[in-house]
Amino acid sequence: MVISRNFFFPGWTRGSFFDELGRMQQQMVRLSEALQPRVFSRPTAGVFPAVNLTEDKDNYYLRAELPGVKSDALEIQVTGRNLSVSGERVIDTEGDGVRYHRREREGGKFSRIIGLPTDIDAEKVSAKLENGILTIQVPKAETAKPKQISVK
């Protein structure tokens, strides 16, 4: 009598034991991801604006993509070393009885808090919104700027 199944488990043939373990591992990973809150996940395209933060010797520059957002719908605050940008993007509705084939543009409230690495001069922060790009110029505090030291 020839036994073609190992350990008499239905569906398990030679070599499939490790395949079954791999499948079980994938299921456990999916289950654990589903149960964990999405605290550290990246924001999706939705209503969160994509930002770039750059610096030169005297300033930080924050540029955020905000198409369709009006300047009066924005609120910018500076607290300590943090820069906060919040507002709301309103997307016009297409009307009643409209069936979407693709819907990627989202509207709603958004808020981003960007931590800056050094002290800033909050009194001289300026912002402009042009062609859907918000540019915020944040001057560094005098104590944070590099100083040239002469050698005697």
JOWO-V536762 format. One record per pair of residues at least 12 apart in sequence whose ideal C-beta (glycine too) atoms are under 7 Angstrom apart, sorted by the first residue. I is the first residue (numbers start at 1). J is the second residue. D is the distance in Angstrom with one decimal. If there is no record, write none. Layout:
i=I j=J d=D
i=I j=J d=D
//
This chain:
i=45 j=104 d=7.0
i=46 j=106 d=4.7
i=47 j=89 d=5.8
i=47 j=106 d=5.3
i=47 j=107 d=6.7
i=47 j=108 d=4.4
i=47 j=109 d=6.9
i=47 j=110 d=4.4
i=48 j=110 d=5.4
i=48 j=112 d=6.7
i=49 j=64 d=4.3
i=49 j=65 d=5.3
i=49 j=66 d=5.2
i=49 j=110 d=6.2
i=49 j=112 d=6.5
i=50 j=65 d=4.9
i=51 j=63 d=6.7
i=51 j=64 d=4.5
i=51 j=112 d=6.3
i=51 j=114 d=6.7
i=53 j=114 d=6.1
i=57 j=145 d=6.8
i=57 j=146 d=6.6
i=58 j=139 d=6.3
i=58 j=140 d=6.0
i=58 j=145 d=6.5
i=59 j=137 d=5.4
i=59 j=138 d=6.2
i=59 j=139 d=5.3
i=59 j=140 d=6.4
i=60 j=116 d=5.8
i=60 j=138 d=4.2
i=60 j=140 d=6.9
i=61 j=135 d=6.6
i=61 j=137 d=5.9
i=62 j=83 d=6.3
i=62 j=114 d=6.2
i=62 j=136 d=4.3
i=62 j=138 d=6.8
i=63 j=133 d=5.9
i=63 j=134 d=7.0
i=63 j=135 d=5.3
i=64 j=85 d=6.1
i=64 j=134 d=4.4
i=65 j=132 d=6.5
i=65 j=133 d=6.4
i=66 j=129 d=6.9
i=66 j=132 d=5.8
i=66 j=134 d=5.1
i=67 j=132 d=3.8
i=68 j=89 d=5.7
i=68 j=132 d=7.0
i=69 j=87 d=5.9
i=69 j=89 d=5.1
i=71 j=129 d=4.6
i=73 j=87 d=4.7
i=73 j=88 d=5.3
i=74 j=87 d=4.2
i=74 j=134 d=7.0
i=75 j=87 d=6.1
i=76 j=127 d=5.5
i=76 j=136 d=6.4
i=78 j=120 d=6.7
i=78 j=122 d=4.4
i=78 j=125 d=5.6
i=81 j=115 d=6.1
i=81 j=116 d=4.8
i=81 j=119 d=6.5
i=81 j=120 d=6.6
i=82 j=113 d=5.5
i=82 j=114 d=6.9
i=82 j=115 d=5.6
i=83 j=114 d=4.7
i=83 j=116 d=6.3
i=83 j=136 d=6.8
i=83 j=138 d=6.3
i=84 j=111 d=7.0
i=84 j=113 d=4.9
i=85 j=112 d=5.1
i=86 j=110 d=6.5
i=86 j=111 d=3.9
i=87 j=110 d=6.3
i=88 j=108 d=6.8
i=88 j=109 d=4.8
i=89 j=107 d=4.9
i=89 j=108 d=6.7
i=89 j=110 d=6.8
i=90 j=107 d=5.4
i=91 j=105 d=5.7
i=91 j=106 d=7.0
i=91 j=107 d=3.6
i=116 j=138 d=6.7
i=118 j=140 d=5.9
i=118 j=144 d=3.7
i=119 j=141 d=3.9
i=119 j=143 d=5.9
i=119 j=144 d=4.8
i=120 j=138 d=5.2
i=120 j=139 d=6.6
i=120 j=140 d=6.1
i=120 j=141 d=5.8
i=121 j=139 d=4.4
i=121 j=140 d=6.9
i=121 j=141 d=5.1
i=124 j=139 d=4.5
i=125 j=137 d=7.0
i=125 j=138 d=5.2
//
